[in-house]
Amino acid sequence: MMNKLLDVENVSISFIQYTAGLNQRDLKVITDLTLDVSEAEILAVLGSSGSGKSLLAHAIFGILPENANLSGTIKYGGKVLSQKDKEEIRGKDIALIPQSVNFLDPLMKISDQAIGYTENDNEKKEKKIKQRKIFEQYNLGPEVDDMYPFQLSGGMARRVLVSTALLSKPKLVVADEPTPGLDQKTVKETLNHFKKMKEDGVGVLLITHDIHAALEIADRIGIFYAGYVIEIAENKDFSGDGENLLHPYTKALYNALPANGFKLTKGHQPLHGEIPKGCPYYDRCEIRLDKCSEERPQLINLGNKKVRCFKYEDGV
């Protein structure tokens, strides 16, 4: 069994929001989020755009906005991370592949920003050799080193972000929405990069709204709904009629795929601040119980799978 790298336990993130006048409310964007990633594993966190799932990446790296309230624990290698710990290991043991290529500095040459700060010429030379070796692995020739971001194609820019993240030989990579706006060829190329990382023993946390990308490469898939992880399923469960999927929303999501008949479910995902008192999926659920309207189900651990549903309180 592979060693567990990342362990997120009961993490909640909220922001103080002003409503009418100077009235305030604590707006929860992520609630009771629990998941884990092991070596040589790809875990996808799948949720709709704007659902707040990217805040998970920011919490792991300690780059949440100052007005964010964070509770719960984030462990790396079994150790609970403090803010200081996050600052020390980010960019080293844990690397981020950001959502936008706009993270590249438009006024700096690609090689210089990939290498980053160096204390002396010897260190710069060593980093340059390492940078060139990794760039070559991702089909980025020497001419790319002296380019500026605006001179790169979308696919090249993505490869630069991936390569730069790998310069420190991280054990865990967090990829935050790495495929939006890319053509199919570049999407496939990007996903192949993550497969290669897994082959090299790196753990990958893929944060995405693209179910096809998740199903293409992930070992397990965490389903994000209204700020909650409602199920963590194995990739193989997304097959047949979805009979091995546990949560009704996950099944509805799977059945809504064109290949599965494009069966749609009435209603919509509640906005932050509008979540029902009980189960967040209560208004749309076809198997709801009476207590689902008043009590919020906990995430139930079922071995390699997890589900937030009262139906499974006594196991599968």
DONU-691837 format. One record per residue (C-alpha): residue in one letter; y, x, z. Coordinates in steps of 0.2 Angstrom, whole numbers, padded with zeros to 4 digits, always signed. Each point is the difference from the previous one (the first is absolute). Layout:
aYXZ;...
# end
This chain:
m+0000+0000+0000;m+0017+0007-0005;n+0013+0004+0014;k+0013-0013+0003;l+0018+0006-0005;l+0012-0014+0003;d-0002-0014+0013;v+0013-0013+0001;e-0002-0012+0015;n+0010-0016+0003;v+0016+0006-0009;s+0014-0012+0000;i+0017+0003-0009;s+0015-0011+0003;f+0019+0000-0003;i+0014-0008+0009;q+0008-0013-0012;y+0016-0009+0002;t-0001-0019-0004;a+0015-0012+0003;g+0015+0009+0008;l-0006+0013+0012;n-0017-0007+0003;q-0014+0012-0001;r-0019-0002-0003;d-0014+0013+0000;l-0006-0001-0018;k-0018+0006-0001;v-0005+0007-0017;i-0017+0008+0005;t-0010-0007+0014;d-0016+0007+0009;l-0004+0011-0015;t-0017+0009+0003;l-0009+0012-0013;d-0007+0017-0002;v-0003+0013-0014;s-0014+0013+0000;e-0002+0016-0009;a-0005-0002-0019;e+0004-0018+0001;i+0013-0011-0009;l+0006-0015+0010;a+0011-0012-0010;v+0013-0011+0010;l+0002-0015-0012;g+0015-0012+0001;s+0013-0008-0009;s+0017+0008-0005;g+0013-0001+0014;s-0013-0004+0013;g+0005+0016+0011;k-0016+0010-0003;s+0010+0015-0005;l+0007+0001+0018;l-0018+0005+0005;a+0003+0017-0010;h+0017+0002+0008;a-0007-0003+0018;i-0014+0013-0003;f+0013+0013-0006;g+0013-0004+0013;i+0013-0005-0012;l+0003-0018+0005;p+0018-0006+0001;e+0009+0002+0016;n+0001-0018+0003;a-0019-0002-0001;n-0010-0004+0015;l-0018+0007+0000;s-0014-0003+0011;g-0019+0004+0000;t-0008+0017-0003;i-0002+0011-0015;k-0013+0014+0002;y-0004+0015-0011;g-0016+0009+0003;g-0002-0010+0016;k+0017+0005+0007;v+0014-0013+0003;l+0015+0005-0010;s+0017+0002+0008;q+0015+0000-0011;k+0001+0019+0002;d-0019+0001-0005;k+0004-0010-0016;e+0014+0012-0004;e-0011+0015+0002;i-0015-0006-0011;r+0009-0010-0014;g+0001+0010-0016;k-0015+0011+0007;d-0015-0009+0007;i+0006-0017-0006;a+0010-0001-0017;l+0009-0015-0008;i+0000-0005-0018;p+0015-0011+0000;q+0002-0016-0009;s+0014+0005-0012;v+0003+0015-0011;n+0018-0001+0007;f-0006+0010+0014;l+0002+0015-0011;d+0017+0009+0001;p+0009-0003-0016;l+0010+0016+0002;m-0014+0012+0004;k-0013+0008-0011;i-0018-0006+0002;s-0007+0016+0006;d+0013+0003+0013;q-0002-0017+0008;a-0019+0001-0001;i+0000+0017+0009;g+0014-0005+0013;y+0008+0011+0012;t-0006+0018+0002;e+0005+0013+0012;n-0001+0015-0011;d-0005+0006-0018;n-0018+0004+0005;e-0003-0018+0006;k+0009-0007-0015;k-0012+0010-0011;e-0015-0006+0009;k+0005-0018-0001;k+0004+0002-0018;i-0017+0006-0005;k-0008-0014+0010;q+0012-0013-0008;r-0004+0006-0017;k-0019-0001+0003;i+0001-0018+0006;f+0012-0005-0014;e-0012+0007-0013;q-0014-0011+0008;y+0011-0015-0004;n+0004+0006-0018;l+0018+0005+0004;g+0003+0016-0010;p+0012+0014+0005;e+0014-0008-0010;v+0001-0014+0013;d+0006+0012+0014;d+0017+0002-0008;m+0002-0019-0004;y+0011-0012+0009;p-0008-0018+0005;f+0010-0009-0014;q-0010+0011-0013;l-0017-0006+0006;s-0009-0015-0007;g-0006-0013+0013;g-0018+0007+0000;m+0006+0018+0002;a+0012-0005+0015;r-0015-0008+0008;r-0011+0015-0002;v+0014+0011+0008;l+0000-0012+0015;v-0018+0001+0002;s-0001+0019-0003;t+0015+0003+0012;a-0009-0010+0014;l-0016+0011-0002;l+0009+0016+0001;s-0003+0001+0019;k-0018-0004-0002;p+0001-0016+0010;k-0015-0009+0008;l+0008-0017-0002;v+0011-0007-0014;v+0010-0016+0002;a+0004-0007-0017;d+0013-0013+0001;e+0000-0012-0016;p-0004+0014-0012;t-0003-0010-0016;p+0014-0013-0002;g+0009+0001-0017;l-0013+0012-0008;d-0009-0004-0016;q-0019-0002+0001;k-0004+0018-0006;t+0011+0007+0014;v-0007-0012+0013;k-0017+0006-0004;e+0005+0018+0001;t+0008-0003+0017;l-0015-0008+0007;n-0011+0014-0007;h+0011+0012+0011;f-0005-0009+0015;k-0018+0000-0004;k+0001+0019-0002;m+0008+0001+0017;k-0014-0010+0008;e-0013+0012-0009;d+0010+0014+0009;g-0003-0008+0017;v+0018-0007+0002;g+0002-0017+0008;v+0012-0011-0010;l+0009-0015+0006;l+0006-0010-0015;i+0013-0013+0003;t+0001-0012-0015;h+0003-0017-0006;d-0012+0003-0015;i-0017-0007+0003;h-0007+0008-0016;a+0005+0017+0006;a-0007-0003+0017;l-0017-0006-0007;e+0000+0015-0012;i+0000+0014+0013;a-0001-0006+0018;d-0015+0001+0011;r+0007-0014+0012;i+0015-0012-0003;g+0011-0007+0014;i+0008-0017-0004;f+0018-0001+0006;y+0006-0018+0002;a+0017-0005+0008;g+0001+0017+0010;y-0018-0001+0006;v-0016+0009-0006;i-0011-0015-0001;e-0016+0009-0007;i-0006+0017-0004;a-0015-0002-0013;e-0010+0012-0009;n+0003+0002-0019;k-0018-0006-0004;d+0005-0017+0009;f+0011-0004-0015;s-0014-0005-0011;g-0009-0016-0006;d+0008-0015+0007;g+0008+0010+0015;e-0013-0007+0011;n+0000+0016+0011;l+0019-0001+0003;l+0004-0008+0017;h+0017-0006+0001;p+0005-0016-0011;y+0016+0009-0006;t-0010+0015-0006;k-0012-0012-0009;a+0015-0009-0008;l+0008+0016-0005;y-0016+0005-0009;n-0003-0017-0008;a+0018+0001-0007;l-0004+0015-0011;p-0001-0005-0018;a-0018+0006-0001;n-0005-0012+0013;g+0008-0015-0007;f+0018+0001+0006;k-0003-0012+0014;l+0017-0003+0009;t+0003-0005+0018;k+0014-0012+0005;g+0014+0006+0011;h+0008+0017+0002;q+0000+0015+0012;p+0012-0004+0014;l+0015+0011+0001;h+0004+0012+0015;g+0007-0011+0014;e-0009-0016-0007;i-0018+0004+0005;p-0009-0014+0009;k-0003+0001+0018;g-0019+0002-0002;c-0009+0007-0015;p+0012+0007-0013;y-0012-0008-0014;y-0001-0017+0009;d+0010-0011-0012;r-0011+0006-0015;c-0017+0001+0008;e-0014-0012-0005;i-0011+0005+0015;r+0013+0000+0014;l-0005-0006+0017;d+0011-0009+0013;k+0004+0015+0010;c+0006+0009-0016;s+0017-0009+0001;e+0003+0007+0018;e-0009+0016+0002;r+0001+0016-0010;p-0017+0008-0004;q-0003+0018+0004;l-0007+0013-0012;i-0018-0001+0003;n-0010+0016-0003;l-0016-0002-0010;g-0006+0018-0003;n+0008+0006-0016;k+0009-0016-0002;k+0013-0010+0009;v+0007-0018-0001;r+0013-0010+0009;c-0008-0017+0001;f-0007-0011+0014;k-0015-0004-0010;y-0007+0017+0003;e+0003+0002+0019;d-0019+0001+0002;g-0003+0011-0014;v-0005-0003-0019;
# end
